[in-house]
Amino acid sequence: MLDISVFGRYTYLVTEIVWGTVAALLLRRANALRKAAVTILALYPIAYVWDRYTLAVGVFDINLRTGIDVAGIPLEEHLFMAVVPGLVVGIHETIFGDGAEPGSST
């Protein structure tokens, strides 16, 4: 397996950027950026509370991160909460979507 820890404290950030780019490309290809944005906005508050709680109680520890916290959780976790649903919607729409945004004429 490829060892990406060479990025040190930026390792988690790099993975989020890589997978976020994949998600963005899939969403653009499937013409599903709006669907993903709505899904991310709907899920974000739930993900934030869940993430904040699991970090607080020690469910997991993130070692290879920038150390920048925003609103009590690592910056990378905020990105994760957008990348994962974006990737899911991008894959789903690539496989099953009709390529048209709601309300569009295409």
N, CA, C and O atoms as CSV, one atom per row, in Angstrom:
chain,resi,resn,atom,element,x,y,z
A,1,MET,N,N,0.846,-1.182,0.000
A,1,MET,CA,C,0.000,0.000,0.000
A,1,MET,C,C,0.888,1.241,0.000
A,1,MET,O,O,1.942,1.261,0.636
A,2,LEU,N,N,0.460,2.255,-0.707
A,2,LEU,CA,C,1.190,3.509,-0.816
A,2,LEU,C,C,1.199,4.242,0.521
A,2,LEU,O,O,0.144,4.459,1.119
A,3,ASP,N,N,2.388,4.626,0.994
A,3,ASP,CA,C,2.514,5.354,2.254
A,3,ASP,C,C,2.514,6.857,1.959
A,3,ASP,O,O,3.510,7.406,1.487
A,4,ILE,N,N,1.391,7.508,2.241
A,4,ILE,CA,C,1.296,8.939,1.962
A,4,ILE,C,C,1.648,9.792,3.175
A,4,ILE,O,O,1.468,11.009,3.150
A,5,SER,N,N,2.143,9.171,4.222
A,5,SER,CA,C,2.499,9.932,5.422
A,5,SER,C,C,3.685,10.858,5.175
A,5,SER,O,O,4.072,11.618,6.063
A,6,VAL,N,N,4.263,10.803,3.978
A,6,VAL,CA,C,5.367,11.704,3.634
A,6,VAL,C,C,4.915,13.163,3.671
A,6,VAL,O,O,5.744,14.071,3.738
A,7,PHE,N,N,3.613,13.384,3.629
A,7,PHE,CA,C,3.088,14.742,3.703
A,7,PHE,C,C,3.011,15.256,5.145
A,7,PHE,O,O,2.592,16.387,5.391
A,8,GLY,N,N,3.421,14.408,6.089
A,8,GLY,CA,C,3.450,14.815,7.493
A,8,GLY,C,C,2.121,15.344,7.980
A,8,GLY,O,O,1.082,14.712,7.791
A,9,ARG,N,N,2.158,16.501,8.606
A,9,ARG,CA,C,0.936,17.051,9.192
A,9,ARG,C,C,-0.085,17.483,8.146
A,9,ARG,O,O,-1.205,17.854,8.498
A,10,TYR,N,N,0.277,17.442,6.879
A,10,TYR,CA,C,-0.655,17.783,5.798
A,10,TYR,C,C,-1.265,16.544,5.138
A,10,TYR,O,O,-1.993,16.664,4.153
A,11,THR,N,N,-0.975,15.368,5.668
A,11,THR,CA,C,-1.426,14.122,5.055
A,11,THR,C,C,-2.943,14.071,4.917
A,11,THR,O,O,-3.451,13.788,3.831
A,12,TYR,N,N,-3.668,14.336,5.986
A,12,TYR,CA,C,-5.131,14.263,5.944
A,12,TYR,C,C,-5.670,15.323,4.983
A,12,TYR,O,O,-6.594,15.052,4.216
A,13,LEU,N,N,-5.105,16.515,5.020
A,13,LEU,CA,C,-5.535,17.583,4.120
A,13,LEU,C,C,-5.321,17.176,2.663
A,13,LEU,O,O,-6.196,17.399,1.827
A,14,VAL,N,N,-4.179,16.589,2.354
A,14,VAL,CA,C,-3.894,16.144,0.984
A,14,VAL,C,C,-4.922,15.100,0.541
A,14,VAL,O,O,-5.407,15.158,-0.589
A,15,THR,N,N,-5.256,14.156,1.410
A,15,THR,CA,C,-6.239,13.137,1.021
A,15,THR,C,C,-7.602,13.769,0.754
A,15,THR,O,O,-8.307,13.354,-0.165
A,16,GLU,N,N,-7.975,14.763,1.544
A,16,GLU,CA,C,-9.257,15.434,1.323
A,16,GLU,C,C,-9.255,16.206,0.011
A,16,GLU,O,O,-10.265,16.243,-0.691
A,17,ILE,N,N,-8.132,16.817,-0.320
A,17,ILE,CA,C,-8.033,17.551,-1.584
A,17,ILE,C,C,-8.100,16.586,-2.767
A,17,ILE,O,O,-8.787,16.857,-3.752
A,18,VAL,N,N,-7.391,15.463,-2.672
A,18,VAL,CA,C,-7.404,14.475,-3.758
A,18,VAL,C,C,-8.815,13.929,-3.969
A,18,VAL,O,O,-9.333,13.956,-5.085
A,19,TRP,N,N,-9.433,13.433,-2.897
A,19,TRP,CA,C,-10.767,12.846,-3.033
A,19,TRP,C,C,-11.823,13.907,-3.305
A,19,TRP,O,O,-12.821,13.625,-3.968
A,20,GLY,N,N,-11.622,15.114,-2.808
A,20,GLY,CA,C,-12.529,16.211,-3.128
A,20,GLY,C,C,-12.475,16.552,-4.609
A,20,GLY,O,O,-13.497,16.880,-5.212
A,21,THR,N,N,-11.304,16.476,-5.186
A,21,THR,CA,C,-11.160,16.712,-6.620
A,21,THR,C,C,-11.875,15.628,-7.422
A,21,THR,O,O,-12.550,15.924,-8.408
A,22,VAL,N,N,-11.728,14.383,-7.001
A,22,VAL,CA,C,-12.435,13.281,-7.659
A,22,VAL,C,C,-13.944,13.522,-7.576
A,22,VAL,O,O,-14.659,13.383,-8.568
A,23,ALA,N,N,-14.417,13.883,-6.381
A,23,ALA,CA,C,-15.850,14.149,-6.200
A,23,ALA,C,C,-16.311,15.285,-7.103
A,23,ALA,O,O,-17.345,15.175,-7.762
A,24,ALA,N,N,-15.555,16.369,-7.136
A,24,ALA,CA,C,-15.935,17.525,-7.956
A,24,ALA,C,C,-15.991,17.162,-9.440
A,24,ALA,O,O,-16.897,17.590,-10.154
A,25,LEU,N,N,-15.025,16.376,-9.898
A,25,LEU,CA,C,-15.023,15.954,-11.307
A,25,LEU,C,C,-16.233,15.075,-11.636
A,25,LEU,O,O,-16.863,15.239,-12.681
A,26,LEU,N,N,-16.548,14.150,-10.742
A,26,LEU,CA,C,-17.728,13.296,-10.956
A,26,LEU,C,C,-19.006,14.125,-10.958
A,26,LEU,O,O,-19.881,13.926,-11.800
A,27,LEU,N,N,-19.109,15.055,-10.014
A,27,LEU,CA,C,-20.306,15.890,-9.920
A,27,LEU,C,C,-20.461,16.765,-11.158
A,27,LEU,O,O,-21.565,16.942,-11.673
A,28,ARG,N,N,-19.359,17.301,-11.621
A,28,ARG,CA,C,-19.417,18.136,-12.825
A,28,ARG,C,C,-19.811,17.293,-14.041
A,28,ARG,O,O,-20.643,17.702,-14.851
A,29,ARG,N,N,-19.207,16.127,-14.151
A,29,ARG,CA,C,-19.513,15.231,-15.271
A,29,ARG,C,C,-20.982,14.824,-15.272
A,29,ARG,O,O,-21.603,14.727,-16.330
A,30,ALA,N,N,-21.536,14.585,-14.079
A,30,ALA,CA,C,-22.927,14.148,-13.949
A,30,ALA,C,C,-23.900,15.328,-13.871
A,30,ALA,O,O,-25.108,15.130,-13.742
A,31,ASN,N,N,-23.376,16.551,-13.947
A,31,ASN,CA,C,-24.202,17.743,-13.834
A,31,ASN,C,C,-25.019,17.711,-12.531
A,31,ASN,O,O,-26.222,17.973,-12.525
A,32,ALA,N,N,-24.333,17.387,-11.441
A,32,ALA,CA,C,-25.025,17.201,-10.166
A,32,ALA,C,C,-24.460,18.078,-9.056
A,32,ALA,O,O,-24.604,17.748,-7.879
A,33,LEU,N,N,-23.828,19.173,-9.405
A,33,LEU,CA,C,-23.257,20.050,-8.375
A,33,LEU,C,C,-24.323,20.584,-7.422
A,33,LEU,O,O,-24.104,20.636,-6.211
A,34,ARG,N,N,-25.467,20.977,-7.958
A,34,ARG,CA,C,-26.543,21.509,-7.099
A,34,ARG,C,C,-27.083,20.426,-6.163
A,34,ARG,O,O,-27.305,20.680,-4.979
A,35,LYS,N,N,-27.292,19.236,-6.688
A,35,LYS,CA,C,-27.775,18.127,-5.852
A,35,LYS,C,C,-26.803,17.862,-4.706
A,35,LYS,O,O,-27.216,17.663,-3.563
A,36,ALA,N,N,-25.523,17.861,-5.020
A,36,ALA,CA,C,-24.521,17.614,-3.986
A,36,ALA,C,C,-24.513,18.738,-2.958
A,36,ALA,O,O,-24.423,18.478,-1.758
A,37,ALA,N,N,-24.606,19.977,-3.412
A,37,ALA,CA,C,-24.594,21.112,-2.485
A,37,ALA,C,C,-25.768,21.038,-1.512
A,37,ALA,O,O,-25.602,21.270,-0.315
A,38,VAL,N,N,-26.940,20.720,-2.021
A,38,VAL,CA,C,-28.124,20.601,-1.159
A,38,VAL,C,C,-27.940,19.454,-0.167
A,38,VAL,O,O,-28.255,19.594,1.015
A,39,THR,N,N,-27.435,18.332,-0.646
A,39,THR,CA,C,-27.204,17.170,0.223
A,39,THR,C,C,-26.179,17.489,1.307
A,39,THR,O,O,-26.379,17.153,2.475
A,40,ILE,N,N,-25.092,18.132,0.923
A,40,ILE,CA,C,-24.050,18.494,1.888
A,40,ILE,C,C,-24.598,19.457,2.930
A,40,ILE,O,O,-24.333,19.287,4.121
A,41,LEU,N,N,-25.347,20.453,2.512
A,41,LEU,CA,C,-25.932,21.411,3.467
A,41,LEU,C,C,-26.911,20.742,4.420
A,41,LEU,O,O,-26.986,21.109,5.592
A,42,ALA,N,N,-27.660,19.766,3.926
A,42,ALA,CA,C,-28.605,19.050,4.782
A,42,ALA,C,C,-27.897,18.146,5.788
A,42,ALA,O,O,-28.328,18.023,6.934
A,43,LEU,N,N,-26.811,17.516,5.351
A,43,LEU,CA,C,-26.102,16.572,6.215
A,43,LEU,C,C,-25.099,17.229,7.156
A,43,LEU,O,O,-24.788,16.681,8.213
A,44,TYR,N,N,-24.599,18.388,6.782
A,44,TYR,CA,C,-23.504,19.014,7.524
A,44,TYR,C,C,-23.790,19.189,9.023
A,44,TYR,O,O,-22.944,18.814,9.835
A,45,PRO,N,N,-24.938,19.739,9.424
A,45,PRO,CA,C,-25.170,19.906,10.878
A,45,PRO,C,C,-25.138,18.582,11.646
A,45,PRO,O,O,-24.616,18.518,12.760
A,46,ILE,N,N,-25.691,17.542,11.054
A,46,ILE,CA,C,-25.683,16.228,11.701
A,46,ILE,C,C,-24.249,15.709,11.803
A,46,ILE,O,O,-23.828,15.227,12.854
A,47,ALA,N,N,-23.510,15.812,10.708
A,47,ALA,CA,C,-22.128,15.345,10.683
A,47,ALA,C,C,-21.265,16.119,11.675
A,47,ALA,O,O,-20.407,15.539,12.340
A,48,TYR,N,N,-21.492,17.425,11.774
A,48,TYR,CA,C,-20.714,18.251,12.688
A,48,TYR,C,C,-20.930,17.810,14.142
A,48,TYR,O,O,-19.966,17.614,14.882
A,49,VAL,N,N,-22.183,17.655,14.542
A,49,VAL,CA,C,-22.480,17.236,15.919
A,49,VAL,C,C,-21.902,15.861,16.190
A,49,VAL,O,O,-21.300,15.638,17.240
A,50,TRP,N,N,-22.075,14.945,15.266
A,50,TRP,CA,C,-21.557,13.592,15.397
A,50,TRP,C,C,-20.029,13.614,15.510
A,50,TRP,O,O,-19.461,12.948,16.376
A,51,ASP,N,N,-19.377,14.362,14.653
A,51,ASP,CA,C,-17.922,14.429,14.656
A,51,ASP,C,C,-17.403,15.062,15.939
A,51,ASP,O,O,-16.464,14.558,16.554
A,52,ARG,N,N,-18.008,16.149,16.329
A,52,ARG,CA,C,-17.567,16.843,17.545
A,52,ARG,C,C,-17.689,15.920,18.761
A,52,ARG,O,O,-16.792,15.870,19.603
A,53,TYR,N,N,-18.804,15.190,18.845
A,53,TYR,CA,C,-19.010,14.261,19.947
A,53,TYR,C,C,-17.984,13.132,19.928
A,53,TYR,O,O,-17.372,12.840,20.956
A,54,THR,N,N,-17.786,12.495,18.774
A,54,THR,CA,C,-16.863,11.353,18.733
A,54,THR,C,C,-15.429,11.775,19.032
A,54,THR,O,O,-14.673,11.016,19.638
A,55,LEU,N,N,-15.051,12.969,18.614
A,55,LEU,CA,C,-13.715,13.469,18.976
A,55,LEU,C,C,-13.625,13.748,20.468
A,55,LEU,O,O,-12.612,13.443,21.097
A,56,ALA,N,N,-14.673,14.325,21.038
A,56,ALA,CA,C,-14.674,14.682,22.461
A,56,ALA,C,C,-14.565,13.459,23.364
A,56,ALA,O,O,-13.888,13.499,24.391
A,57,VAL,N,N,-15.231,12.378,22.982
A,57,VAL,CA,C,-15.202,11.181,23.830
A,57,VAL,C,C,-14.040,10.259,23.500
A,57,VAL,O,O,-13.865,9.228,24.149
A,58,GLY,N,N,-13.246,10.615,22.501
A,58,GLY,CA,C,-12.053,9.837,22.197
A,58,GLY,C,C,-12.265,8.630,21.316
A,58,GLY,O,O,-11.473,7.690,21.372
A,59,VAL,N,N,-13.310,8.623,20.499
A,59,VAL,CA,C,-13.554,7.498,19.602
A,59,VAL,C,C,-12.401,7.353,18.615
A,59,VAL,O,O,-11.994,6.236,18.295
A,60,PHE,N,N,-11.871,8.476,18.133
A,60,PHE,CA,C,-10.716,8.426,17.251
A,60,PHE,C,C,-9.840,9.647,17.471
A,60,PHE,O,O,-10.269,10.660,18.024
A,61,ASP,N,N,-8.601,9.518,17.022
A,61,ASP,CA,C,-7.621,10.593,17.132
A,61,ASP,C,C,-6.983,10.765,15.763
A,61,ASP,O,O,-6.630,9.782,15.111
A,62,ILE,N,N,-6.836,11.996,15.332
A,62,ILE,CA,C,-6.284,12.267,14.014
A,62,ILE,C,C,-4.871,12.804,14.200
A,62,ILE,O,O,-4.688,13.921,14.682
A,63,ASN,N,N,-3.876,12.015,13.823
A,63,ASN,CA,C,-2.487,12.395,14.042
A,63,ASN,C,C,-1.892,13.227,12.913
A,63,ASN,O,O,-1.243,14.239,13.177
A,64,LEU,N,N,-2.096,12.830,11.681
A,64,LEU,CA,C,-1.449,13.480,10.541
A,64,LEU,C,C,-2.345,14.578,9.972
A,64,LEU,O,O,-2.876,14.458,8.868
A,65,ARG,N,N,-2.501,15.651,10.751
A,65,ARG,CA,C,-3.364,16.758,10.363
A,65,ARG,C,C,-2.666,18.083,10.600
A,65,ARG,O,O,-1.637,18.138,11.273
A,66,THR,N,N,-3.219,19.143,10.052
A,66,THR,CA,C,-2.583,20.457,10.133
A,66,THR,C,C,-2.532,21.022,11.546
A,66,THR,O,O,-1.639,21.805,11.869
A,67,GLY,N,N,-3.474,20.634,12.382
A,67,GLY,CA,C,-3.555,21.202,13.724
A,67,GLY,C,C,-4.458,22.426,13.784
A,67,GLY,O,O,-4.611,23.048,14.836
A,68,ILE,N,N,-5.051,22.762,12.650
A,68,ILE,CA,C,-5.975,23.898,12.608
A,68,ILE,C,C,-7.371,23.401,12.946
A,68,ILE,O,O,-7.918,22.536,12.262
A,69,ASP,N,N,-7.941,23.959,14.011
A,69,ASP,CA,C,-9.308,23.627,14.398
A,69,ASP,C,C,-10.232,24.780,14.037
A,69,ASP,O,O,-9.879,25.950,14.185
A,70,VAL,N,N,-11.411,24.431,13.566
A,70,VAL,CA,C,-12.445,25.407,13.248
A,70,VAL,C,C,-13.721,24.945,13.948
A,70,VAL,O,O,-14.202,23.836,13.717
A,71,ALA,N,N,-14.255,25.797,14.795
A,71,ALA,CA,C,-15.482,25.470,15.537
A,71,ALA,C,C,-15.345,24.164,16.316
A,71,ALA,O,O,-16.288,23.379,16.404
A,72,GLY,N,N,-14.163,23.944,16.877
A,72,GLY,CA,C,-13.954,22.809,17.765
A,72,GLY,C,C,-13.574,21.491,17.122
A,72,GLY,O,O,-13.400,20.495,17.825
A,73,ILE,N,N,-13.443,21.459,15.818
A,73,ILE,CA,C,-13.013,20.227,15.156
A,73,ILE,C,C,-11.958,20.557,14.098
A,73,ILE,O,O,-11.886,21.690,13.621
A,74,PRO,N,N,-11.137,19.562,13.733
A,74,PRO,CA,C,-10.078,19.813,12.752
A,74,PRO,C,C,-10.624,20.313,11.418
A,74,PRO,O,O,-11.689,19.891,10.967
A,75,LEU,N,N,-9.882,21.210,10.807
A,75,LEU,CA,C,-10.214,21.727,9.485
A,75,LEU,C,C,-10.513,20.588,8.513
A,75,LEU,O,O,-11.473,20.652,7.746
A,76,GLU,N,N,-9.693,19.561,8.552
A,76,GLU,CA,C,-9.838,18.435,7.634
A,76,GLU,C,C,-11.175,17.715,7.801
A,76,GLU,O,O,-11.720,17.179,6.836
A,77,GLU,N,N,-11.696,17.704,9.015
A,77,GLU,CA,C,-12.988,17.057,9.245
A,77,GLU,C,C,-14.117,17.833,8.581
A,77,GLU,O,O,-15.071,17.237,8.082
A,78,HIS,N,N,-14.016,19.151,8.573
A,78,HIS,CA,C,-15.016,19.950,7.861
A,78,HIS,C,C,-14.998,19.588,6.374
A,78,HIS,O,O,-16.050,19.426,5.754
A,79,LEU,N,N,-13.812,19.463,5.816
A,79,LEU,CA,C,-13.694,19.067,4.413
A,79,LEU,C,C,-14.258,17.664,4.190
A,79,LEU,O,O,-14.958,17.410,3.210
A,80,PHE,N,N,-13.939,16.761,5.116
A,80,PHE,CA,C,-14.433,15.385,5.040
A,80,PHE,C,C,-15.957,15.358,4.966
A,80,PHE,O,O,-16.541,14.560,4.234
A,81,MET,N,N,-16.596,16.250,5.743
A,81,MET,CA,C,-18.057,16.280,5.790
A,81,MET,C,C,-18.668,16.789,4.486
A,81,MET,O,O,-19.869,16.630,4.271
A,82,ALA,N,N,-17.875,17.391,3.623
A,82,ALA,CA,C,-18.339,17.795,2.298
A,82,ALA,C,C,-17.902,16.785,1.240
A,82,ALA,O,O,-18.653,16.486,0.312
A,83,VAL,N,N,-16.691,16.263,1.383
A,83,VAL,CA,C,-16.149,15.354,0.377
A,83,VAL,C,C,-16.927,14.040,0.327
A,83,VAL,O,O,-17.254,13.565,-0.761
A,84,VAL,N,N,-17.227,13.452,1.465
A,84,VAL,CA,C,-17.887,12.140,1.459
A,84,VAL,C,C,-19.269,12.200,0.802
A,84,VAL,O,O,-19.524,11.428,-0.121
A,85,PRO,N,N,-20.170,13.083,1.240
A,85,PRO,CA,C,-21.453,13.113,0.525
A,85,PRO,C,C,-21.298,13.561,-0.934
A,85,PRO,O,O,-22.041,13.104,-1.802
A,86,GLY,N,N,-20.347,14.445,-1.205
A,86,GLY,CA,C,-20.112,14.848,-2.586
A,86,GLY,C,C,-19.688,13.678,-3.442
A,86,GLY,O,O,-20.147,13.536,-4.575
A,87,LEU,N,N,-18.818,12.840,-2.913
A,87,LEU,CA,C,-18.370,11.649,-3.627
A,87,LEU,C,C,-19.513,10.659,-3.819
A,87,LEU,O,O,-19.656,10.073,-4.892
A,88,VAL,N,N,-20.323,10.473,-2.787
A,88,VAL,CA,C,-21.460,9.553,-2.887
A,88,VAL,C,C,-22.448,10.040,-3.953
A,88,VAL,O,O,-22.875,9.266,-4.810
A,89,VAL,N,N,-22.804,11.313,-3.896
A,89,VAL,CA,C,-23.737,11.855,-4.887
A,89,VAL,C,C,-23.110,11.783,-6.287
A,89,VAL,O,O,-23.788,11.435,-7.254
A,90,GLY,N,N,-21.831,12.110,-6.393
A,90,GLY,CA,C,-21.159,12.054,-7.686
A,90,GLY,C,C,-21.162,10.663,-8.289
A,90,GLY,O,O,-21.421,10.502,-9.482
A,91,ILE,N,N,-20.878,9.666,-7.484
A,91,ILE,CA,C,-20.892,8.281,-7.971
A,91,ILE,C,C,-22.316,7.854,-8.314
A,91,ILE,O,O,-22.558,7.266,-9.368
A,92,HIS,N,N,-23.256,8.154,-7.416
A,92,HIS,CA,C,-24.654,7.789,-7.651
A,92,HIS,C,C,-25.176,8.405,-8.943
A,92,HIS,O,O,-25.787,7.715,-9.760
A,93,GLU,N,N,-24.940,9.688,-9.128
A,93,GLU,CA,C,-25.448,10.368,-10.319
A,93,GLU,C,C,-24.720,9.932,-11.586
A,93,GLU,O,O,-25.304,9.930,-12.669
A,94,THR,N,N,-23.463,9.566,-11.456
A,94,THR,CA,C,-22.729,9.051,-12.609
A,94,THR,C,C,-23.318,7.716,-13.059
A,94,THR,O,O,-23.410,7.442,-14.256
A,95,ILE,N,N,-23.715,6.892,-12.096
A,95,ILE,CA,C,-24.267,5.577,-12.416
A,95,ILE,C,C,-25.733,5.662,-12.807
A,95,ILE,O,O,-26.136,5.074,-13.811
A,96,PHE,N,N,-26.549,6.393,-12.024
A,96,PHE,CA,C,-27.989,6.348,-12.177
A,96,PHE,C,C,-28.637,7.628,-12.695
A,96,PHE,O,O,-29.788,7.604,-13.128
A,97,GLY,N,N,-27.911,8.746,-12.656
A,97,GLY,CA,C,-28.518,10.034,-13.002
A,97,GLY,C,C,-28.792,10.181,-14.477
A,97,GLY,O,O,-28.247,9.464,-15.317
A,98,ASP,N,N,-29.658,11.139,-14.766
A,98,ASP,CA,C,-29.981,11.424,-16.167
A,98,ASP,C,C,-29.143,12.570,-16.704
A,98,ASP,O,O,-29.289,12.965,-17.860
A,99,GLY,N,N,-28.251,13.113,-15.849
A,99,GLY,CA,C,-27.375,14.179,-16.287
A,99,GLY,C,C,-27.990,15.557,-16.273
A,99,GLY,O,O,-27.349,16.521,-16.691
A,100,ALA,N,N,-29.219,15.676,-15.804
A,100,ALA,CA,C,-29.886,16.981,-15.795
A,100,ALA,C,C,-30.174,17.424,-14.367
A,100,ALA,O,O,-30.632,16.633,-13.542
A,101,GLU,N,N,-29.909,18.667,-14.090
A,101,GLU,CA,C,-30.248,19.273,-12.798
A,101,GLU,C,C,-31.753,19.534,-12.787
A,101,GLU,O,O,-32.340,19.788,-13.839
A,102,PRO,N,N,-32.386,19.475,-11.612
A,102,PRO,CA,C,-33.803,19.816,-11.535
A,102,PRO,C,C,-34.020,21.243,-12.036
A,102,PRO,O,O,-33.285,22.157,-11.661
A,103,GLY,N,N,-35.018,21.424,-12.873
A,103,GLY,CA,C,-35.340,22.747,-13.376
A,103,GLY,C,C,-34.556,23.172,-14.594
A,103,GLY,O,O,-34.798,24.249,-15.140
A,104,SER,N,N,-33.600,22.331,-15.043
A,104,SER,CA,C,-32.830,22.703,-16.222
A,104,SER,C,C,-33.527,22.201,-17.474
A,104,SER,O,O,-34.368,21.305,-17.407
A,105,SER,N,N,-33.180,22.774,-18.606
A,105,SER,CA,C,-33.837,22.392,-19.850
A,105,SER,C,C,-33.068,21.305,-20.602
A,105,SER,O,O,-33.472,20.908,-21.695
A,106,THR,N,N,-31.962,20.819,-20.025
A,106,THR,CA,C,-31.177,19.778,-20.725
A,106,THR,C,C,-31.541,18.400,-20.263
A,106,THR,O,O,-30.978,17.418,-20.747
